[in-house]
């Protein structure tokens, strides 16, 4: 394994850990308060942004996958900004929608790249992983606009875990390549 492959493997593992943390933060909890869940989600997004940046940096040629990882990292960074800045709730919601939409767009670009690859088990993980991440991020973006709090929470929860499963599948595919 060369340095670029090691960087891609590390990045995909870091991203997967980040998506799992964010999914945990989106899950109802009897033991953690809202501030603690927000902190877990913030760290989840930091890890996702860092992991995607490492994967993008590991690719020497410009591909749809490289572009997708750059866009996903920008989406996570947008969510991070919304979490850290002292802004009105409406602005924070807008940043969350934009960040999740950027992640979905990035996942779609990586999905398109994976579809164009030679058929193999490793690439199948990438195809399904990126598709699930795109679906999950889209659900998360939509959940912000739903006015019914319970439905919004349920859709965000579902989207977060769909994204997490997709991220883990992508990491498995990366480790097998």
N, C-alpha and C positions, 0 to 999 in steps of 0.2 A: 504494500500500500504506500503510495507516494504522499507527499505533504498535502496536495490539493484534495486527494480522496479522504485523507484523515480530517482535513478541515470541513469537508462536506458532511462526513459522518458525525463529527462533533456538533456542527451547526444544526443538523437535523434532529439530533438527540436533545439539544438545548431547546429547540423550538417545540418539540413534543412535550418536554417537561413544562414549558411555559403554557402550552394550550391546556394541559391537564390542570395546572394551578388555576388558570382562569375559569375552567369548567367547575372546579371545586368552589371557587368564589361565587359562581352563578347558581350554585346548589343551595337549597334551603338548609339552614343549620340551626340547631338548638343551642349549640355551644359557642358559636362565634357571633359577635355583634357586627353591625353593618360596617363600622370603621375597619375592623379586622378583615372582613371579606373584601373591602375596597383595597386594602393594602396587599392582600394576596393576589387580587386581580391586577394591580399595578405591577407587581413583580412578575406575574405571568406574562404580561404584555412586554415588559423589559426583556425577558428571556426569549419571547417569540421574535421581537425585533432583532435582537442580537443573533439568534440562531439563523434567521432568514438572511441577515447580512453576511454571516459566515458562509452560508451555502452559496449565495450570489458571488461572493469574492472567490470562492473555490473554482468557479467556472471561468476559464481563460477566454473562451470565445463568447461572443454575444449571442445568446439564444433566448427563446421565449421563456425557458425555465429561469435563466438568469434575470430577465426582466421581471418575471413573476415574483421572484424572491425579493427583488428590490422594491417592487410595489407593495408586497405584503409587509415588508419592514417599515415602509413609509406609513402604511395603515396603522400598524401597531404604535408607531411614534406619534401619530395623530391622536390616538386614544390616550397615550401617556400624557401628552400636552393637556388634553381635556381633564385628566385626573389631577394634574399638578397645579394648573393655573386656578386662581381664585376668580372664576367666571360665573355668570348667571347659569341657572339650570338649563335654560333653553340653549345657550351656547355649548354647554357640556353635552347635551343631547345631540346637537348638530355635529360636534366633533366625533362623538361615538358612532353616529350613522355614517359619517364620511370615512372614519377609520375602518369600520367593519366592511363598508363597501369597497374600499381600496384593497383590503385583504381578500375579499371575494374576487375582485378583478385580477389580482395577482395570482390567486389560486387557479382562476380560469386560464390565465396565460400558461402557467405550469402544466395544467391539465392538457391544453392543446399541444404543448411540447411533448408530453408523455405519450399522447395518442400517435404522434408522428414517429416514435421510436420503433426499433425492431421489436416485434413481439417476443416477450420473455416473462418469466415469473417476476423478476425484479421490476420490470416496467409495468406489469399489471398492478403491483402494489402502488406505484406512482400514479397510475391512471385513477384507480379507485380512491387513493388517499387524497389527491388533489381535488377530485370531484366532491368528495365528502367535505373537505375544508371549504370549498366554494359554497356548497349548500348551507353548511353551518354558519359561515360568516354572513350569508344573505339573510338567514333567519334572525341572526343577532341584530343586523341593521334594521330589519322590519319590526322587531320587537319594541324598539324605542318609540315608534310612532303609534303603538297600540295604547289606547287610553285606559282600557280595563287593566288595572295593575296585576291581577292574578293571571290573566291571559298573557300579558306582556312578560311576566316573570317565567311562566311555563315555556313560552316560545324561546326566550333567551337561554333558559336552562337547556332545552332540547338542542338549540343551535350550538351552544358551547360544547356539549358532549359529542355532537356529530363532528364538529371541527376537531376535537381532541382525538377521536377515533381515526379520522382522516390523517391527522398529523403523525400519529403512531404508525399507521400503515405506510406513510411516506418514509418515515425513519427506518422502518424495517426494509423497505425496498432499497433505500440508500445504502444500508449496511450490507445488503446482499450483492450490490453492484461492484 
